């Protein structure tokens, strides 16, 4: 949907994972904007991303590389250093010449799964100063700032606030207060299950929102949270969430009895990383894995479906690693070393 919005991608592309995710984000969102501005750091990965974007670019796009010392602000989803860089490059007059209605800011610590066209239809049909994709009641009420839009007329207010609050650790909780006419697109802050929680970390509710395309966005920090909290468990009894129907989907198990399946899981299946429940036996929940697989991004965050812990452990240099350590070794090293894992 072409319109008079300007998309401003605040990137910090510092590895191959960032290249692929930021390229995906650009491709899926680009048609929402009349003009695109990308701000990134200076390294070989951002250069690779820049070349990939420019080589197949039909949009009005400017790419700016900032000094490597301008690292991502650690207090907020807002990339403060990139915003200050933007303010030094542009002022309100330039955006006026582009006849833009809204400036939309996109953080690269999220993966966007649709073009979010409903969001842009919504803001184009209203005349407000500030929109965020969703609100939150984590710690205290605020608007989430990973994906938000301000009106052209609010640019100076926004700029002044950022420049005056560069070191404010609660800037996420304060920004929405400076705008008179504002609204979150997806109002979910006070859903009961979400009180005082980040929606992305509430698996039950987040799964409903994500799979119904209400919140088609994945937090990369959420992915790492799942990885870091993965438990190494060797089952001596069948786990409570064991699902016979799911476990029986494997071709070599589909005609076996319940007793056989239980024994197979305890003696073999759990070590072969066979799926036995809706939650799976991986670093990430199944509903997230399926999405990342469809985007060819799974291997950055989890092992393949056919990953065998027993087979991968046959390498002498990793035979003493725990389950989690095996998974992480494959993600960081094994896949690049062409190690056999099935």
Secondary structure, DSSP 8 states (H G I E B T S, - for coil): ---SEEEEEE----SHHHHHHHHHHHHHHGGG-SEEEEEEESSHHHHHHHHHHHHT--S-EEEEEE-TT----TT-SS-HHHHHHHHHH--HHHHHHTT-SEEEEEETTEEE-S--HHHHHHHHTS--SEEEEEEE-SSS-EE--SEEEEEGGGHHHHHHHHHHTTT-TTHHHHGGGG-SSEEEEE--TT-GGGTTS-GGG-HHHHHHHHHTTSS-EEEHHHHHHHHHT------SS--TT--HHHHTTSTTTTT--HHHHHHHIIIIITTTT---STT-SSSS-HHHHHHHHHTT-GGGTS--TT--HHHHTTSGGGTT--HHHHHHHIIIIITTTT----
